């Protein structure tokens, strides 16, 4: 009877060791779940960014307004016949 109890204790200890310190321990599983959550969040952010970029590309392909807006704000271009006014802040010196 003592041998059976001893064998059961050894089995219990080995299972507990595996649970807390082994290759598939509770801590490692938690770390992997955190990594999965982080990667999923990053993937969702990148997917949203891609959707915005695809929408902008589609707008640039189909619409003239988007191209005109970029030319005005990024390149400083003006249309023919328009008057350009530049407002300067007066220095309080």
C-alpha positions in Angstrom: 0.0 0.0 0.0 2.9 2.4 0.8 4.4 1.7 -2.7 1.1 2.7 -4.4 0.9 5.9 -2.4 4.6 6.6 -3.2 4.1 6.0 -6.9 1.0 8.2 -7.0 2.9 11.0 -5.2 5.7 10.8 -7.8 3.2 10.9 -10.6 1.4 13.8 -9.0 4.7 15.7 -8.5 5.8 15.0 -12.1 2.5 16.3 -13.5 2.7 19.4 -11.3 6.2 20.0 -12.5 5.1 19.8 -16.2 2.1 22.0 -15.5 4.2 24.9 -14.0 7.7 24.5 -15.5 7.4 22.1 -18.5 7.5 22.8 -22.2 3.7 23.6 -22.3 3.5 25.2 -18.9 0.8 27.5 -17.8 3.1 30.6 -18.0 4.3 29.8 -21.5 0.7 29.4 -22.7 -0.2 32.8 -21.1 2.8 34.4 -22.9 1.7 32.9 -26.2 -1.8 34.1 -25.8 -0.5 37.6 -25.0 1.6 37.5 -28.2 -1.4 36.3 -30.2 -3.5 39.2 -28.9 -0.7 41.7 -29.6 -0.2 40.4 -33.2 -4.0 40.4 -33.8 -4.2 44.0 -32.7 -1.3 45.0 -34.9 -2.9 43.1 -37.8 -6.2 44.9 -37.3 -4.5 48.3 -37.3 -2.6 47.4 -40.5 -5.8 46.2 -42.1 -7.5 49.5 -41.3 -4.5 51.4 -42.7 -4.6 49.3 -45.9 -8.3 50.1 -46.3 -7.6 53.8 -46.0 -4.8 53.6 -48.5 -6.9 51.6 -51.0 -9.7 54.1 -50.6 -7.2 56.9 -51.3 -5.8 55.1 -54.3 -9.3 54.5 -55.7 -10.1 58.2 -55.2 -7.0 59.2 -57.0 -7.8 56.9 -59.9 -11.4 58.0 -60.3 -11.6 61.5 -59.1 -10.0 64.7 -60.3 -10.6 66.5 -57.0 -8.2 64.4 -55.1 -5.4 65.0 -57.6 -6.2 68.7 -57.6 -6.2 68.8 -53.8 -2.8 67.1 -53.6 -1.3 69.4 -56.2 -2.6 72.5 -54.4 -1.5 71.5 -50.8 1.6 69.4 -51.4 3.1 71.1 -54.5 1.7 74.6 -54.0 0.1 74.8 -57.5 -2.6 77.1 -58.5 -5.1 77.0 -61.4 -4.8 79.3 -64.4 -6.7 82.5 -63.8 -6.6 82.3 -60.0 -4.9 84.9 -57.9 -2.6 83.7 -55.2 -2.5 85.7 -51.9 0.2 85.1 -49.4 -0.5 86.3 -45.9 2.5 86.9 -43.6 2.3 87.4 -39.9 3.6 90.7 -38.7 6.5 90.3 -36.3 5.7 92.1 -33.0 9.3 93.4 -32.7 
